[in-house]
Amino acid sequence: MLQQIFPHPVYAEDQPSGRTILTIHCLHRGFTAGAILGSIFPFARSTFSAMVRRPTSVASLPWTTRLLSSAAMGGLGGTALLAVGMTARMWGREEIEWQDRSWRILANKGQNREDDWSVGGILLGAVGMGIMARRGAGFTAGMPKWRCIMGGAAAGSILGTVGHVFTSSGSVQDVEKKVVAGEGPLKAKEASIAKAKWL
């Protein structure tokens, strides 16, 4: 996504919009990480309630409602935490340090591919859940529309990331086969670098 919006010069010191690129990247990562953790919470809570035999009012809600709501709040929380963490990490840093980090993000093809899948999932999830919330789908009952949309975006981000992982799993193997067979323009050193980027 970012590589399609921002230019990627040959040298890091020429990278424009370094602060913007790094900020978007960190907030996006925080949203996805928070959504993943948030989506685990309902199952952990249900398991704990069952173990102590202490049912809660939340447990009476459909599991899809609990999942979307928790993923939405987790995504927002993760975004906020990463915003604070990035600010603390980069406070007072020279401009070249912002440029260098941003330049390396744009140079990482695996990272860019993951971003594309995740952003696609976010958009599809947000739009889909927005339509369902407007129509009053059963599992959205009792949830504010903004939380339905945010939950759809969070779920879409998770599914997009998972889709990237599964569809890219054969890429490293293909590179290795070409190197072993002596095929393709990649040299062994370049193949090892490509492999590292996919991991």
Disulfide bonds with the S-S distance in Angstrom:
none
